[in-house]
Amino acid sequence: MKRLTKSAKDRQVSGVLGGIAEYFGIDSTIVRVIFLIFAFAGVGSPVFLYILLAILLPEPSREDHNYSDSTTYSRPRSSQARPRKEAKPVTKEKEDDDWSDF
């Protein structure tokens, strides 16, 4: 069963327009351009509708996420993480480095 939800992968602000594009099977850029045209032309109140949909539309379920997608960020595993570098203490080498003139 196909449901209208926010997008998990195609988010710019809250995923509303990406979710609409996924629901209808079209490119999200087309939906965003149509939204901008309506917003600038003053047709209805698309900004109010967007805020309403951002509140009312449910987040996608866990099985809708495609975690194998290369565009999503994944944290490195602890075995892949680089070792932390230690900071060197700051020491004053010369006494003539007086910045009080400024």
C-alpha positions as CSV (number, residue, x, y, z in Angstrom):
1,M,0.0,0.0,0.0
2,K,1.4,3.3,-1.1
3,R,1.3,6.1,1.6
4,L,2.2,9.8,1.4
5,T,5.0,10.3,3.9
6,K,8.0,12.7,4.2
7,S,11.0,11.6,2.2
8,A,13.8,9.8,4.0
9,K,16.4,10.3,1.2
10,D,15.4,13.5,-0.6
11,R,15.2,16.2,2.0
12,Q,16.0,19.8,1.7
13,V,14.0,21.3,4.6
14,S,11.7,18.7,6.1
15,G,11.2,16.2,3.3
16,V,7.6,17.2,2.3
17,L,8.3,18.0,-1.3
18,G,10.6,15.0,-1.7
19,G,7.8,12.8,-0.3
20,I,5.2,14.2,-2.7
21,A,7.6,13.6,-5.6
22,E,8.2,10.0,-4.4
23,Y,4.5,9.4,-4.0
24,F,3.7,10.5,-7.6
25,G,6.9,9.0,-9.0
26,I,8.3,12.2,-10.5
27,D,11.5,14.1,-10.0
28,S,11.6,16.2,-6.9
29,T,13.1,19.2,-8.8
30,I,9.9,19.5,-10.7
31,V,7.8,19.6,-7.5
32,R,10.2,22.2,-6.0
33,V,10.0,24.4,-9.1
34,I,6.2,24.2,-9.1
35,F,6.1,25.1,-5.4
36,L,8.3,28.1,-6.0
37,I,6.2,29.3,-9.0
38,F,3.0,29.1,-6.9
39,A,4.8,30.8,-3.9
40,F,6.0,33.7,-6.0
41,A,2.7,34.0,-8.0
42,G,0.7,34.1,-4.8
43,V,-1.6,31.2,-5.9
44,G,-3.3,30.0,-2.7
45,S,-0.9,29.9,0.1
46,P,1.7,27.2,-0.6
47,V,3.9,28.2,2.3
48,F,1.1,27.7,4.8
49,L,0.3,24.4,3.1
50,Y,3.9,23.3,3.3
51,I,4.1,24.1,7.1
52,L,0.8,22.2,7.6
53,L,2.1,19.2,5.7
54,A,5.4,19.3,7.5
55,I,3.4,19.0,10.8
56,L,0.9,16.4,9.6
57,L,2.8,14.1,7.3
58,P,4.3,11.1,9.1
59,E,8.0,10.2,9.0
60,P,8.8,7.2,6.8
61,S,8.9,3.9,8.5
62,R,12.3,2.2,9.2
63,E,11.8,-0.4,6.4
64,D,11.3,2.5,3.9
65,H,14.8,3.7,4.5
66,N,17.5,2.5,2.0
67,Y,20.6,2.4,4.2
68,S,22.7,0.9,1.5
69,D,22.3,4.1,-0.5
70,S,25.7,5.7,-1.0
71,T,24.3,9.3,-0.5
72,T,23.5,8.6,3.1
73,Y,26.1,9.3,5.8
74,S,27.3,6.4,7.9
75,R,29.6,6.8,10.8
76,P,32.9,5.0,10.6
77,R,33.2,1.9,12.7
78,S,35.6,2.0,15.6
79,S,38.1,-0.3,13.8
80,Q,38.1,2.2,10.8
81,A,38.4,5.4,13.0
82,R,41.6,7.3,12.9
83,P,43.4,7.8,16.2
84,R,42.9,11.1,17.9
85,K,45.8,13.6,17.7
86,E,46.9,15.2,20.9
87,A,47.2,19.0,21.1
88,K,50.5,20.5,21.9
89,P,50.7,22.9,24.8
90,V,51.1,26.6,23.9
91,T,54.3,28.1,25.3
92,K,55.5,31.6,25.0
93,E,58.9,31.5,23.3
94,K,60.0,35.1,23.3
95,E,59.3,37.8,25.8
96,D,59.4,40.5,23.2
97,D,56.2,39.4,21.6
98,D,54.3,42.2,23.2
99,W,51.0,43.1,21.4
100,S,50.1,45.9,23.7
101,D,50.8,48.5,21.0
102,F,47.6,47.6,19.2
